[in-house]
């Protein structure tokens, strides 16, 4: 028997974001993986057709996963039109779905939606919320840099689009060990634009990191006090290690609200 399964996987650190999605959509459930991960998933056919598909049609995917979505949607329609499923067609669609994970041609795939409609600010905010990092690193002689980092194994066109949108002046680099492309900037004018772009827009756990990062950046610029930056860096690392155990109540009440961005 073939089963359609829509899911979003995040680390336990982002569990509260998945809970927000589940509460908003009022379908699906959340499970936990053995590798400190969480997964929001929807398997019910009627919920997939009535809730998930309309959302993904109205807010189209811009990544290589759009190719998977088209196959997923077709297989869902095949299952829905008849009680007696066309197993041969479903098997072919499953094979095509597997190819999107193994065929190298998908490494350079550009979703046709990107040609007709560009990602909105809300999309970029959500993308960075899941994939980006607002961090602090130590340089020589107790000096520190605030940095913004965004990696991707595919979808170079999206990295380029985000680079241009955020006015990042550094080039896109390649980590040859992981074959992963990434954006990384410590440029002060870049950082200040990024702060203004994302300010009050993040809604998940990364909002806490961003606030600490932003406040420490301006405090460091004004006072140049290295000890304060070191303390902020340690607090942010501890925040990730403890998965927001000390912040859950405030996040539930204050952070997970619809963004105006």
C-alpha positions in Angstrom: 0.0 0.0 0.0 1.3 3.5 -0.9 1.0 6.4 1.6 1.5 10.1 1.0 3.3 11.8 3.8 3.9 15.5 4.1 6.4 16.5 6.8 8.7 19.2 8.1 11.7 18.2 10.1 13.5 20.5 12.5 15.9 20.1 15.5 14.3 19.9 18.9 15.5 23.5 19.2 12.8 24.6 16.8 10.1 22.4 18.2 8.0 25.4 19.2 7.9 26.5 15.6 6.4 23.2 14.5 3.9 23.4 17.4 2.8 26.8 16.1 2.3 25.4 12.6 0.3 22.5 13.9 -1.9 24.8 16.0 -2.4 27.1 13.1 -3.3 24.4 10.6 -5.2 22.3 13.1 -4.2 19.1 11.3 -1.3 16.6 11.6 0.8 15.6 14.5 4.3 16.0 15.9 6.8 13.1 16.4 10.3 12.9 17.8 13.3 11.3 16.1 16.2 9.5 17.7 18.7 12.2 16.6 17.3 15.0 18.7 14.9 16.0 16.0 11.2 16.7 15.7 8.8 16.2 12.8 5.5 17.7 12.0 3.6 15.4 9.6 0.3 15.0 7.9 -0.7 11.7 6.4 -4.5 11.8 6.2 -5.5 12.1 2.5 -8.4 14.5 3.0 -6.2 16.8 5.2 -3.5 16.8 2.6 -5.9 17.7 -0.2 -8.0 20.2 1.7 -5.3 21.9 3.8 -1.7 21.3 2.7 -2.1 21.3 -1.1 -4.0 24.7 -1.3 -1.3 26.3 0.9 1.5 25.0 -1.3 -0.3 26.1 -4.4 -1.0 29.6 -3.1 2.5 30.0 -1.6 4.6 28.1 -4.2 7.9 26.5 -3.3 11.1 28.1 -4.8 13.6 25.4 -3.9 14.4 22.1 -5.7 11.6 20.6 -3.5 9.1 22.0 -5.9 9.9 19.1 -8.3 9.1 16.7 -5.5 5.9 18.6 -4.7 4.6 18.2 -8.3 5.2 14.4 -8.1 3.7 14.2 -4.6 0.6 16.1 -5.7 0.1 13.9 -8.7 0.4 10.8 -6.6 -2.1 12.2 -4.2 -4.6 12.8 -7.0 -4.1 9.3 -8.3 -4.9 7.9 -4.8 -7.9 10.1 -4.4 -9.7 9.5 -7.8 -10.4 5.8 -7.2 -10.7 3.4 -4.3 -8.7 0.9 -6.4 -5.3 2.6 -6.6 -3.3 2.4 -9.8 -0.3 0.7 -8.3 1.8 0.8 -11.5 1.4 4.6 -11.8 2.1 5.1 -8.1 5.2 2.9 -8.4 6.4 5.1 -11.3 5.7 8.2 -9.3 7.6 6.9 -6.3 10.6 6.1 -8.6 10.5 9.7 -9.9 10.3 11.0 -6.3 13.4 9.0 -5.4 15.3 10.3 -8.4 15.0 13.9 -7.1 17.2 12.8 -4.2 19.8 10.9 -6.3 19.9 12.5 -9.8 22.7 15.1 -10.0 20.6 17.2 -12.4 18.5 18.3 -9.5 21.5 20.0 -7.9 21.1 22.8 -10.4 17.3 22.6 -10.7 15.5 26.0 -10.6 11.8 25.9 -9.8 9.7 27.5 -12.6 7.9 29.4 -9.9 11.1 31.5 -9.5 10.8 32.7 -13.1 7.4 34.2 -12.5 7.4 35.2 -8.9 10.2 36.1 -6.5 10.3 35.1 -2.8 8.7 37.7 -0.5 10.3 39.1 2.6 8.2 36.8 4.7 9.6 33.8 2.7 13.2 35.0 3.2 12.6 35.5 7.0 11.2 31.9 7.3 14.0 30.5 5.2 16.7 32.2 7.4 14.8 31.2 10.5 15.3 27.6 9.5 18.7 27.7 7.8 20.6 30.8 8.9 22.8 31.7 11.8 23.3 35.0 13.6 26.6 34.4 15.4 29.7 35.9 17.1 33.2 34.6 16.6 36.5 35.6 18.3 39.4 37.0 16.4 42.9 37.7 17.6 43.7 39.9 20.6 40.2 39.5 22.1 38.4 41.2 19.2 35.1 39.8 18.1 33.1 39.7 14.9 29.4 39.5 14.5 28.5 37.4 11.5 25.6 36.2 9.4 25.8 32.7 7.8 23.5 30.9 5.4 24.4 27.5 3.9 22.8 25.5 1.1 23.7 22.3 -0.7 21.4 23.1 -3.7 19.4 26.2 -4.9 22.4 28.5 -5.7 19.9 30.8 -7.3 18.2 31.4 -4.0 21.5 32.1 -2.2 22.3 34.6 -4.9 18.8 36.2 -4.6 19.1 36.5 -0.8 22.6 37.9 -1.2 21.3 40.6 -3.5 18.3 41.3 -1.4 20.3 41.7 1.8 23.0 43.7 0.0 25.7 41.3 1.1 29.0 42.3 -0.5 30.9 39.0 0.0 30.8 36.3 -2.6 29.1 32.9 -2.2 31.7 30.4 -1.2 32.0 26.6 -1.4 32.9 24.2 1.5 34.8 21.5 -0.5 34.6 19.1 2.4 30.8 19.1 2.5 30.1 20.4 -1.1 27.9 23.0 0.5 27.7 26.6 -0.7 27.3 29.4 1.8 27.0 33.1 2.5 29.1 34.5 5.2 29.6 38.2 6.1 31.1 40.1 8.9 31.0 43.4 7.0 29.6 46.1 9.4 27.4 47.8 6.8 26.1 44.3 5.8 25.4 43.4 9.4 23.5 46.6 10.1 21.3 46.2 7.1 20.6 42.6 8.1 19.7 43.8 11.6 17.2 46.3 10.2 15.8 43.8 7.7 15.0 41.1 10.3 14.2 43.3 13.3 10.8 42.3 14.8 10.2 39.8 12.0 11.5 36.5 13.4 8.9 34.5 15.3 10.6 31.3 16.4 13.4 30.4 18.8 15.9 32.2 16.6 14.2 35.5 17.6 15.8 35.1 21.0 19.2 34.6 19.4 18.7 37.6 17.1 17.8 39.9 19.9 20.9 39.0 21.9 23.0 39.2 18.7 21.6 42.6 17.7 21.9 44.2 21.2 25.4 42.9 21.7 26.4 44.3 18.3 25.4 47.8 19.1 26.7 47.6 22.6 30.1 46.4 21.3 30.2 49.2 18.7 29.5 51.8 21.3 31.7 50.5 24.2 34.2 48.1 22.6 33.9 46.0 25.8 35.2 42.6 24.9 34.0 41.0 28.1 30.3 41.7 27.4 30.7 40.2 23.9 32.3 37.1 25.4 29.4 36.7 27.8 26.8 37.1 25.0 28.6 34.5 22.9 28.6 32.1 25.8 24.9 32.8 26.5 24.0 32.1 22.8 25.9 28.8 22.8 24.2 27.8 26.1 20.9 28.7 24.6 21.4 26.3 21.7 22.7 23.6 24.0 19.7 23.7 26.4 17.2 24.0 23.6 15.6 27.1 25.1 14.6 25.3 28.4 14.9 28.6 30.2 12.9 30.6 27.6 10.0 28.4 26.7 7.3 30.2 28.7 8.3 33.7 27.4 8.4 32.3 23.8 5.0 30.8 24.0 3.5 34.0 25.2 5.5 36.7 23.3 7.3 35.4 20.2 5.1 33.1 18.3 2.7 35.7 16.8 2.0 36.4 13.2 4.7 38.7 11.7 4.0 42.0 10.0 7.0 41.5 7.7 
